[in-house]
Amino acid sequence: MKCREPFSKALSCSSALAAHDVPPGCVSGPERVPGRAPAVGVRASLFAATALIALGPSCKPSEAATGGTASKAPPGQVWLTPAQAAEAKIEVTTVSEQVVENAIVTSGTISLDDLRSGHVFSPVTGRVVKIIAQLGQRVKKGDPLATIESPDIGQAVSDTHKAEADLIAAEHDLRRKKELFAQKAASAADVEASEDAERNAKAELERARQKQFLLRVGNVDAVSQTYTLPSPIDGEVLLRNINPGVEVQGQYSGGAGNNCIPGLTTNAVCGELFTIGELDKVWMLGDVYEIDLPRVHVGATAKVTTISYPGQVFTGTVDWISGSLDPNTRTAKVRCTFENADGKLRPLMYATASIAADERKAVAIPRSSILRLGDYKVVFLEVGDGAGQVRFERLPVDVEETTSGSYVGVKHGVEAGQKIVSNGAAALSQQM
């Protein structure tokens, strides 16, 4: 349909007709009577103006008439100008072979290196009278930690003296029995009984001396009956579970200990009074399922993250894999060693570990280039440019989702050498 008059002229004519002041050229038909607008002409002009208003949008110039070059992208593609691509921050990368990490993710707990830590127990039962080493203090091997007042000290010394006296008495008795036996005044049974008594006295003396020797590892004061706990190694005081006045149960007194706490090791330790150790190197103990054991090897790289430092990754190595499985969880313990010079990893922290399995090179794409649409995974492939526009096509891909790292292996969908969108795939998807 052709437009005989511009849209603006139709509006001005309709306004003039309504005011009974028709300008020349707005109405065609019978001659106008001076001073009065013909009714038929007015009605016809109003109808024509209304039709022009309704058909106004249809009266726009066509693209062919204006010489435009606009084109529409086919289904499954997005066409953008270089300026639009830059505004959407579209980044393109070339598909190539990359090192694909195949990692096993597990959880675990940070613990002390048992070979560089010492757990201090009390060999005697008694009462703590003095705390010498404070938390965080560095000590050397043999330095005093605490003083315990204990009756076991006096008993140990008394047992030794009593055993020595019993042995002397047994030796005297044996010598007399032998003299009487030589004079036919004693029987052989009496001599044998004396010999047995002497051997028992020697054994009791040896036991008493060994117990007293164990107590001599610390500083024993037989007069005040006090025992000073020594540090077993050089290190820092990491745990102290006693205070002045606390009663402790000695390990050599037959007790199981009255200070049962979950210590800084993998199992609960009863009777532990101090823990001395170093934090510059720590362990992470994790669990690996039976099906993943063939993929884990000693010396593999392990990366750990914690909720305390979510943006930091700690790198270590696997140094031990358990030779048996837990019968309840069907998992094996894996131990990883980490350097911890800044002391950020602390005992009993929960950690998530990614243990590297067999690495290999394969055709891979950045993980950021994959867009998930329901059950499907797609990427945007750059298919060329034309008419000042960059063209992208959406393609389904199949990737190895078990891998970790920034690149994932491609099973099929794209080939090496093709260019895909590595950043901005979601923005392209919104344009479709």
Residue pairs with C-beta under 8 A, 6 or more apart in sequence:
1 55
1 58
3 52
3 55
3 59
5 13
5 52
7 52
7 53
7 56
7 59
10 48
10 49
10 52
10 53
11 49
11 53
12 26
13 22
13 23
13 26
13 27
13 45
13 49
14 45
14 46
14 49
14 50
14 53
16 22
16 23
16 26
17 26
17 27
17 37
17 42
17 45
17 46
17 49
18 46
20 36
20 37
20 42
22 32
22 37
22 41
22 42
22 45
26 45
27 37
27 38
27 41
27 42
27 44
27 45
28 41
29 38
29 40
29 41
29 44
30 38
30 40
30 41
32 38
32 41
52 59
63 70
69 387
71 79
71 387
73 79
73 391
76 393
76 394
76 432
77 383
77 391
77 392
77 393
77 394
78 380
78 391
78 392
78 394
78 428
78 431
78 432
79 389
79 390
79 391
79 392
80 88
80 90
80 389
80 390
80 392
80 428
80 431
81 388
81 389
81 390
82 388
82 390
85 390
88 424
88 427
88 428
89 423
89 424
89 427
90 421
90 423
90 424
90 427
90 428
91 421
91 422
91 423
91 424
92 382
92 419
92 420
92 421
92 422
93 365
93 366
93 369
93 419
93 420
93 422
94 417
94 418
94 419
95 363
95 364
95 365
95 410
95 414
95 415
95 416
95 417
95 418
95 419
95 420
96 363
96 364
96 416
96 417
97 361
97 362
97 363
97 364
97 416
98 361
98 362
98 363
98 364
98 407
99 359
99 360
99 361
99 407
100 359
100 360
100 361
100 362
100 364
100 400
100 403
100 405
100 407
100 408
100 409
101 356
101 359
101 403
101 404
101 405
101 407
102 295
102 356
102 357
102 358
102 359
102 360
102 402
102 403
102 404
103 303
103 354
103 355
103 356
103 357
103 403
103 404
103 405
104 288
104 292
104 295
104 296
104 354
104 355
104 357
105 352
105 353
105 354
105 355
105 404
106 286
106 287
106 288
106 334
106 352
106 353
106 355
107 286
107 287
107 350
107 351
107 352
107 353
108 284
108 285
108 286
108 287
108 304
108 334
108 336
108 350
108 351
108 353
109 266
109 284
109 285
109 348
109 349
109 350
109 351
110 282
110 283
110 284
110 306
110 345
110 346
110 347
110 348
110 349
110 350
110 351
111 264
111 265
111 266
111 282
111 283
111 284
111 285
111 347
111 348
112 238
112 264
112 265
112 275
112 277
112 279
112 282
112 283
112 347
113 277
113 278
113 281
113 282
113 283
113 337
114 265
114 283
116 233
116 235
116 277
116 278
116 281
117 233
117 235
117 238
117 264
117 275
117 276
117 277
117 278
118 231
118 232
118 233
118 235
118 275
118 276
118 277
119 263
119 265
119 269
119 272
119 274
119 275
120 145
120 229
120 231
120 232
120 272
120 273
120 274
120 275
120 276
121 251
121 257
121 271
121 272
121 273
122 148
122 227
122 229
122 248
122 249
122 250
122 251
122 271
122 273
123 152
123 214
123 215
123 217
123 218
123 227
123 250
123 251
123 252
124 148
124 150
124 152
124 153
124 215
124 227
124 250
124 252
124 253
125 150
125 151
125 152
125 247
125 248
125 249
125 250
125 253
125 255
126 148
126 149
126 150
126 151
126 152
126 227
126 247
126 248
126 250
127 148
127 149
127 150
127 245
127 246
127 247
127 248
128 146
128 147
128 148
128 149
128 242
128 243
128 244
128 245
128 246
128 247
128 248
129 147
129 148
129 149
129 226
129 244
130 146
130 147
130 244
131 145
131 146
131 240
131 242
131 243
131 244
132 144
132 145
132 146
132 147
132 228
133 139
133 143
133 144
133 145
133 146
133 231
133 237
133 240
133 274
134 237
134 240
135 237
135 238
135 239
135 240
136 236
136 237
137 236
137 237
138 234
138 235
138 236
138 237
139 145
139 231
139 234
139 235
139 236
139 237
139 276
140 231
140 234
141 230
141 231
141 232
141 233
141 234
142 230
142 231
143 230
143 231
144 219
144 228
144 229
144 230
144 231
145 228
145 229
145 230
145 231
145 237
145 273
145 274
146 228
146 229
146 242
146 273
146 274
147 226
147 227
147 228
147 229
148 226
148 227
148 228
148 229
148 248
149 224
149 225
149 226
150 225
150 226
150 227
150 250
151 225
152 215
152 227
152 250
152 252
152 253
153 215
153 220
153 221
153 222
153 225
153 226
153 227
154 222
154 225
156 208
156 211
156 212
156 215
157 212
157 222
159 208
159 211
159 212
160 205
160 208
160 209
160 211
160 212
162 208
163 201
163 204
163 205
163 207
163 208
163 209
164 205
166 201
166 204
166 205
167 198
167 201
167 202
167 204
167 205
169 201
170 194
170 197
170 198
170 200
170 201
170 202
171 198
171 201
173 194
173 197
173 198
174 191
174 194
174 195
174 197
174 198
176 194
177 186
177 190
177 191
177 193
177 194
178 191
178 194
180 186
180 190
181 187
181 188
181 190
181 191
211 252
214 252
215 227
215 252
217 230
218 227
218 228
218 229
218 230
219 227
219 228
219 230
220 226
220 227
220 228
221 227
229 273
229 274
231 274
231 276
232 276
233 276
233 277
235 276
235 277
235 278
236 276
236 277
236 278
236 279
237 274
237 275
237 276
238 264
238 275
238 276
238 277
238 279
238 347
239 263
239 264
239 272
239 274
239 275
240 273
240 274
241 259
241 261
241 272
241 273
241 274
242 248
242 259
242 273
242 274
247 258
248 258
248 259
248 271
248 273
249 255
249 256
249 257
249 258
249 259
249 271
251 257
251 271
256 270
256 271
257 270
257 271
258 271
259 270
259 271
259 272
259 273
260 268
260 269
260 270
260 271
261 268
261 269
261 270
261 272
262 268
262 269
263 269
263 272
263 275
264 275
264 277
264 347
264 348
266 285
279 340
279 343
279 345
279 346
280 339
280 340
280 341
280 343
281 337
281 338
281 339
281 340
282 337
282 338
282 340
282 345
282 346
282 347
283 335
283 336
283 337
283 338
284 302
284 304
284 316
284 335
284 336
284 337
284 338
284 345
284 351
284 353
285 333
285 334
285 335
286 333
286 334
286 336
286 351
286 353
286 355
287 326
287 329
287 331
287 332
287 333
287 334
288 296
288 321
288 331
288 332
288 334
288 355
289 330
289 331
290 325
290 330
290 331
290 332
292 357
293 321
293 332
295 357
295 358
296 318
296 321
296 334
296 355
296 357
297 318
298 318
298 319
298 320
298 321
299 317
299 318
299 319
300 317
300 318
300 355
300 356
300 357
301 315
301 316
301 317
301 318
301 355
301 356
302 315
302 316
302 317
302 318
302 336
302 338
302 353
302 354
302 355
302 356
303 313
303 314
303 315
303 316
303 353
303 354
303 356
304 313
304 314
304 315
304 316
304 336
304 338
304 345
304 351
304 352
304 353
304 354
305 312
305 313
305 314
305 351
305 352
306 312
306 314
306 345
306 349
306 350
306 351
306 352
307 350
308 344
308 349
309 344
312 344
314 338
314 340
314 344
314 345
315 338
316 336
316 337
316 338
316 339
317 336
317 337
318 334
318 335
318 336
318 355
319 335
319 336
319 337
320 334
320 335
321 332
321 333
321 334
321 335
322 332
322 333
322 334
324 332
325 331
325 332
326 332
326 333
334 355
336 353
336 355
338 345
345 351
354 404
362 409
362 410
363 409
363 410
363 414
363 415
363 416
364 407
364 408
364 409
364 410
365 379
365 397
365 399
365 407
365 408
365 410
365 414
365 420
365 422
366 406
366 407
366 422
367 405
367 406
367 407
367 408
368 406
368 422
368 423
368 425
369 379
369 380
369 420
369 421
369 422
369 423
369 425
370 377
370 378
370 379
370 397
370 399
370 408
370 425
371 377
371 378
371 379
371 380
371 425
371 426
371 429
372 378
373 429
376 396
377 396
377 397
377 398
377 399
378 394
378 395
378 396
378 397
378 425
379 394
379 395
379 397
379 413
379 414
379 420
379 421
379 425
380 392
380 393
380 394
380 395
380 420
380 421
380 425
380 428
380 429
381 392
381 393
381 394
381 395
381 414
381 418
381 419
381 420
381 421
382 390
382 391
382 392
382 418
382 419
382 420
382 421
383 391
383 392
383 393
384 391
385 391
392 421
392 428
394 428
394 429
394 432
395 413
395 414
396 413
397 410
397 411
397 412
397 413
397 414
398 410
398 411
398 412
398 413
399 408
399 409
399 410
399 411
399 413
400 408
400 409
400 410
400 411
401 408
403 409
414 420
421 428
